[in-house]
Amino acid sequence: MKAYLRNQVAALFILMPVASAMLVLPGTVMAQPAAELRSLQVTSDDGLRAGAELEFTVEGTPRGQAQLRIPGVPRNIVLKETERGEYTGRYTIRRQDRISPTNPIRATLKVRNRTVASNYSFPAGMANAQAGAPVPPAPALKIERFTVAPIDRIEPGAELRFSLNGMPGGTAEFDIPGVVEHVPMREVRPGVYEGAYTLRRLDNLTPSRPAVATLRVGDRSVKTTLSQPLTADAKPPVIRNISPRDGEAIVDRTAISVSGTFDDAGGVGVDPKSVRILLSGRNVTADSEITAQFFTYRAVMQTGRYTVDVSARDLAGNAVRKTWGFDVVIPVGAAPTTVPLQVTSHANNAVVDGRTTLVRGRTAPGAVVDVQVTAVAALAGLFGVTQDVLTEKVQADANGDFSFSIAPQLPLPGARYEVTLVSHKANLKAETRLVLFQKQG
């Protein structure tokens, strides 16, 4: 009888569902409920366009943690349980999001130590609306303004403070060509970026190569060049070292060089595009060599009186103009009034390297030539520090040839060497000038 009853109880337990909790044997552990995802609903107020708000509702096992992952959205969307077993959340589509209606929405639900995940699709109506709707173009990325707070003088220790106005939420930086690159600018207000740089002693700041700003937003970037001068420059440049000198009489049938140098010490430098050269009223600008430091025009000229008219502006708009005259003469049977004097090894305004430079010339045989060389060093891109490099007398040989060497004492890129030569023989003398520039960088 006891054996029969045991068999009947065992049969009854075997027929009960495993999930039922109506019979629990002493010492056994209740099974944890499995996490379950039942549905996902998606609504939108403007399809899948930028700025549209998506609302999600997930139904599943209560008391869990739910979140969604959408390809093209950089972060997971966390849902909150607003009612038992119902989880809701919202997300506003950003312009940089790349949501495709064909990509699945990955829903994940974690209940205690159980996790379940399932893929869902966007509603067909939402996908069709997105596919057929024109995508509005992204707003043009541009820099509205790039400025600098002008300083009194460009010199070591001076601080250049730059400001940029453009699209907010980006990253900005500026470069000063030949000086520094990738200086970051901080966004101090929405769309306003600021950055600064302090000039060092050996910075070779060239006013003709202005600062450049870069603004990046997402995968797009835009650049602009500074259009204003770095200094509050109200002083015009000066034209120096003109050749031929004013009133000089040239006895020569070969090509004559009309030249001069620009000196804008303390300013922003001469704009080469503003230079105009007139020779006896004829515009020879296009046939001249012009830089921010000098100008040179060479031509064979007939006997006669010539006038030179040179005008220019610096980058701050300050104007300079210089006029002078000279004569080309070919005396016949007249006694010479000067000794010949010519530099043969370097053209005026030539560029030399930083090593010792040998200068050759020709004058009357046995004449004594007084040589004086002055160096004007480039400091922070401007000419300002002057030093005597050489003062000596050299004597021409029987053929009239002479030479001397310039050993730079200021080996700085951009330094200018002004050479004055005066040849003496008997009671006659002649004078000429030569300007050389040390190679940049």
C-alpha positions in Angstrom: 0.0 0.0 0.0 2.8 2.4 0.9 4.6 1.6 -2.4 1.4 2.4 -4.3 1.0 5.8 -2.7 4.6 6.7 -3.4 4.1 5.9 -7.1 0.9 8.1 -7.3 2.7 11.2 -5.8 5.6 10.8 -8.2 3.3 10.7 -11.2 1.5 13.8 -10.1 4.8 15.8 -9.8 6.0 14.7 -13.2 2.8 16.1 -14.9 3.1 19.5 -13.3 4.7 22.4 -15.6 8.2 23.1 -14.8 7.5 26.9 -14.6 4.8 26.3 -11.9 5.7 27.3 -8.3 2.9 25.4 -6.7 5.3 22.6 -5.4 8.7 23.5 -4.0 10.7 20.7 -2.4 12.6 21.7 0.7 16.2 22.7 -0.1 15.6 23.6 -3.8 16.3 27.1 -5.4 13.6 28.9 -7.5 14.6 29.5 -11.2 15.2 33.1 -12.2 12.7 34.5 -14.7 14.1 34.8 -18.2 14.5 38.3 -19.7 12.1 38.8 -22.6 11.7 41.5 -25.3 8.3 41.5 -26.7 8.1 44.6 -29.0 9.6 48.0 -30.1 7.6 51.0 -31.3 9.3 53.9 -33.0 7.6 57.3 -33.8 9.1 60.5 -35.3 7.9 64.0 -35.8 9.9 64.5 -39.0 11.1 61.1 -40.4 14.8 60.6 -40.1 15.8 64.1 -41.0 18.3 66.1 -38.9 16.5 67.7 -36.0 13.7 65.2 -35.9 12.8 63.7 -32.5 12.5 59.9 -32.3 10.5 58.3 -29.5 11.0 54.7 -28.6 8.8 52.3 -26.5 10.0 48.8 -25.6 7.9 46.2 -23.9 9.5 43.3 -22.0 10.3 41.8 -18.7 9.8 44.4 -15.9 12.5 45.7 -13.5 15.2 45.6 -16.0 17.6 47.9 -17.8 16.9 48.7 -21.5 18.9 50.5 -24.2 19.0 50.8 -27.9 21.9 50.9 -30.4 21.4 52.5 -33.8 24.2 52.4 -36.5 25.2 56.0 -37.3 24.5 57.3 -33.8 27.7 57.6 -31.7 26.1 56.6 -28.4 23.6 54.1 -27.0 20.1 55.4 -26.2 19.1 54.5 -22.6 15.4 53.8 -21.9 13.6 54.2 -18.6 10.9 52.0 -17.2 7.9 54.3 -17.1 5.3 51.6 -16.5 5.6 48.0 -15.4 7.4 46.3 -18.3 7.3 49.4 -20.5 10.5 51.3 -21.3 10.6 54.6 -23.1 13.2 57.1 -24.4 13.8 59.9 -26.8 16.6 61.0 -29.2 17.0 64.1 -31.4 18.8 63.4 -34.7 21.9 65.5 -35.0 23.3 66.8 -38.3 26.4 64.7 -38.1 24.4 61.5 -37.5 24.4 59.0 -40.3 21.2 57.0 -39.9 20.1 54.6 -42.6 16.5 53.3 -42.5 17.8 49.9 -43.7 20.0 49.4 -40.7 18.6 47.5 -37.7 17.8 48.9 -34.3 19.5 46.7 -31.7 17.5 46.5 -28.4 19.0 45.0 -25.3 17.2 44.2 -22.0 19.1 43.1 -18.9 17.1 41.6 -15.9 19.3 40.8 -13.0 22.0 38.6 -14.5 20.0 37.7 -17.6 20.4 39.7 -20.9 18.4 39.4 -24.1 18.9 41.3 -27.3 16.9 41.6 -30.5 17.0 43.5 -33.8 14.1 45.6 -35.0 13.5 47.7 -38.2 12.4 51.2 -38.6 8.7 51.4 -39.6 8.2 51.2 -43.4 6.5 54.6 -43.6 9.4 56.3 -41.9 11.9 54.6 -44.2 10.0 55.6 -47.3 9.7 59.2 -46.2 13.4 59.3 -45.5 14.3 57.8 -48.9 12.1 60.1 -50.9 12.7 63.3 -49.0 15.5 65.6 -50.2 18.2 65.9 -47.6 18.8 69.6 -46.8 22.4 70.6 -47.4 24.6 71.2 -44.4 25.2 74.9 -43.7 28.4 76.2 -45.4 31.4 76.1 -43.1 33.1 79.5 -43.2 35.1 81.8 -41.0 33.3 85.1 -40.6 36.2 87.0 -39.3 39.9 86.5 -38.4 41.6 89.4 -36.6 44.6 90.3 -34.5 44.9 92.9 -31.8 47.5 95.4 -33.3 50.7 95.9 -31.3 52.9 98.9 -31.2 56.1 97.2 -32.5 57.1 93.7 -33.7 59.8 92.7 -31.3 60.8 89.8 -29.0 58.4 89.4 -26.1 55.5 91.1 -27.9 52.3 89.0 -27.7 50.1 88.5 -30.8 46.4 87.9 -29.8 44.2 86.4 -32.5 40.4 86.1 -32.6 38.2 84.0 -35.0 34.5 84.1 -35.5 32.8 81.1 -37.1 30.6 78.0 -36.6 30.4 77.0 -32.9 31.4 73.6 -31.6 34.5 73.2 -33.7 38.2 73.3 -33.1 40.4 76.2 -34.3 44.1 76.9 -34.7 46.4 79.4 -36.4 49.8 79.2 -38.1 52.4 82.0 -38.5 54.4 80.9 -41.6 58.1 80.4 -40.9 57.6 81.0 -37.2 55.1 78.6 -35.6 52.4 76.1 -36.6 49.2 74.6 -35.1 48.7 77.0 -32.2 45.3 76.1 -30.7 42.5 78.6 -30.2 40.0 78.2 -27.4 36.3 78.7 -27.9 35.5 81.4 -25.3 32.0 82.0 -26.4 29.8 80.1 -28.9 31.5 80.6 -32.3 34.3 82.8 -30.9 37.8 81.4 -30.7 40.9 83.1 -29.2 44.6 82.2 -29.2 47.9 84.0 -28.6 51.6 83.7 -29.4 54.6 85.5 -27.9 57.4 86.4 -30.3 60.9 85.0 -29.6 64.2 86.6 -30.2 65.1 84.6 -33.3 61.6 84.5 -34.9 61.9 85.4 -38.6 58.5 87.0 -39.0 57.9 88.0 -42.6 55.0 90.5 -43.0 54.4 89.4 -46.6 53.4 85.9 -45.3 50.5 86.6 -43.0 49.0 84.3 -40.4 46.5 81.6 -41.4 43.6 80.3 -39.3 41.9 76.9 -39.6 38.4 76.0 -38.3 37.3 72.3 -38.2 33.8 71.1 -37.5 33.3 67.3 -37.8 35.1 66.1 -40.9 35.0 69.5 -42.6 37.6 72.3 -42.4 38.1 75.8 -43.8 41.1 78.2 -43.8 41.5 82.0 -44.1 44.4 84.4 -44.2 44.8 87.4 -41.9 44.1 90.5 -43.9 45.1 93.2 -41.4 48.6 94.3 -40.3 50.0 93.0 -37.0 51.0 96.5 -35.9 49.3 99.8 -35.7 51.5 101.1 -38.4 51.1 104.8 -39.2 54.7 105.4 -40.5 55.4 105.2 -44.2 58.4 103.2 -45.5 61.6 104.8 -46.8 63.4 104.3 -50.1 67.1 104.1 -49.6 70.3 103.2 -51.4 69.2 104.5 -54.8 71.3 103.9 -57.8 72.3 105.9 -59.9 72.5 108.6 -57.2 70.6 111.9 -57.7 72.5 114.1 -60.2 75.1 111.4 -61.1 76.6 111.5 -64.5 77.2 108.0 -65.9 79.8 107.4 -68.6 78.9 104.0 -69.9 77.3 102.4 -72.9 76.5 99.1 -71.2 73.3 98.3 -69.3 72.6 100.6 -66.4 70.9 99.5 -63.2 68.2 101.6 -61.6 67.6 100.3 -58.1 66.9 101.0 -54.5 65.9 99.4 -51.2 62.7 99.6 -49.1 63.1 100.2 -45.4 59.9 99.9 -43.3 61.6 99.5 -39.9 59.0 99.2 -37.2 56.2 98.7 -39.7 54.5 95.8 -41.5 56.6 95.8 -44.7 56.2 97.0 -48.3 53.6 95.4 -50.5 55.4 94.4 -53.7 52.2 94.6 -55.7 51.9 98.3 -54.9 55.3 99.3 -56.3 55.3 101.4 -59.5 58.5 102.5 -61.3 58.5 105.3 -64.0 61.6 106.0 -66.0 61.3 109.4 -67.7 57.5 109.0 -67.6 57.6 105.4 -69.1 56.2 102.7 -66.8 58.9 100.0 -66.5 57.3 98.2 -63.5 56.6 95.0 -65.4 60.2 94.8 -66.6 61.6 95.3 -63.1 62.6 92.8 -60.4 60.5 93.8 -57.3 60.4 92.3 -53.8 59.3 93.6 -50.4 63.0 94.6 -49.8 64.2 96.1 -53.1 63.6 97.0 -56.8 65.9 96.8 -59.8 65.5 97.8 -63.5 68.3 97.2 -66.0 68.5 98.6 -69.5 70.9 100.0 -72.1 70.3 103.7 -72.2 71.2 106.4 -74.7 72.9 109.7 -73.9 70.5 112.1 -72.1 68.8 113.1 -69.0 66.7 110.5 -67.1 64.2 110.9 -64.2 63.1 108.1 -61.9 59.8 108.1 -60.1 59.2 105.3 -57.6 56.1 104.9 -55.5 54.9 102.1 -53.1 52.7 101.4 -50.1 53.3 99.2 -47.1 50.8 96.5 -46.0 49.1 99.1 -43.7 48.4 101.4 -46.6 51.1 104.0 -45.8 52.5 105.5 -49.1 56.0 106.5 -50.1 57.2 108.2 -53.2 60.7 109.2 -54.4 61.9 111.0 -57.5 65.4 111.8 -58.7 67.4 112.2 -61.9 70.7 111.2 -63.5 72.5 111.7 -66.8 74.1 109.3 -69.3 77.0 111.0 -71.0 79.6 110.0 -73.6 82.2 112.7 -73.6 84.4 113.0 -76.7 88.0 114.2 -76.2 87.1 115.7 -72.8 89.4 115.1 -69.9 87.9 112.5 -67.5 86.3 113.9 -64.3 86.1 110.5 -62.5 87.9 107.2 -62.4 86.0 104.2 -63.6 84.5 102.1 -60.8 82.4 98.9 -61.3 81.4 95.9 -59.1 81.9 92.8 -61.2 81.1 89.8 -59.0 77.6 90.5 -57.6 74.6 92.4 -59.0 73.0 95.0 -56.8 70.4 93.4 -54.5 71.8 90.0 -55.0 71.2 87.2 -52.4 74.2 85.6 -50.8 74.5 82.7 -48.3 75.7 83.2 -44.7 79.3 82.3 -45.4 82.2 84.7 -46.3 81.3 86.6 -49.5 84.1 87.7 -52.0 83.3 90.9 -53.8 85.3 91.8 -57.0 85.5 95.1 -58.8 87.4 97.1 -61.4 88.7 100.6 -61.4 91.7 102.6 -62.6 95.0 100.7 -62.4 96.7 101.4 -59.1 93.7 103.3 -57.6 92.9 103.0 -53.9 89.4 101.9 -53.0 87.8 102.8 -49.7 85.4 100.0 -48.6 82.8 100.3 -45.9 80.2 97.6 -45.2 77.3 98.0 -42.8 75.0 95.1 -41.8 71.3 95.8 -41.0 70.0 92.7 -39.2 66.5 91.3 -39.5 64.9 91.3 -36.0 61.5 89.6 -35.8 61.1 90.2 -39.5 62.1 93.9 -39.4 65.3 95.7 -40.1 66.6 97.5 -37.1 69.9 96.4 -35.6 72.9 98.0 -37.4 76.5 97.0 -37.1 79.7 98.0 -39.0 81.2 94.9 -40.6 84.2 96.1 -42.6 86.2 99.3 -43.1 89.4 99.0 -45.1 91.4 100.3 -48.1 92.3 98.0 -51.0 94.5 98.9 -54.0 93.7 97.9 -57.6 96.4 95.9 -59.5 97.9 96.8 -62.8 94.7 95.8 -64.6 92.5 97.8 -62.3 91.1 94.7 -60.6 90.5 94.6 -56.8 88.6 92.4 -54.3 87.6 92.2 -50.6 85.7 89.8 -48.4 82.6 90.2 -46.2 82.6 87.9 -43.2 79.1 88.2 -41.6 79.2 89.1 -37.9 75.4 88.8 -37.8 74.6 85.5 -39.5 70.8 86.0 -39.3 68.5 85.2 -42.3 67.3 88.3 -44.1 70.2 90.6 -43.0 71.0 93.4 -45.4 74.6 94.4 -46.2 75.1 97.9 -47.5 78.5 98.3 -49.3 79.9 101.8 -50.1 82.9 101.9 -52.5 85.0 105.1 -53.2 87.9 104.9 -55.7 90.7 107.5 -55.6 93.5 108.2 -58.1 95.3 111.5 -58.4 92.6 114.1 -57.9 89.8 112.0 -59.4 87.4 109.8 -57.5 84.3 107.8 -58.1 81.7 106.3 -55.7 79.2 103.4 -56.0 77.0 101.4 -53.7 76.1 97.7 -53.5 73.3 96.1 -51.5 73.4 92.3 -50.7 70.8 90.3 -48.8 71.5 87.2 -46.8 69.5 84.1 -47.8 66.3 83.5 -45.9 66.3 80.2 -43.9 
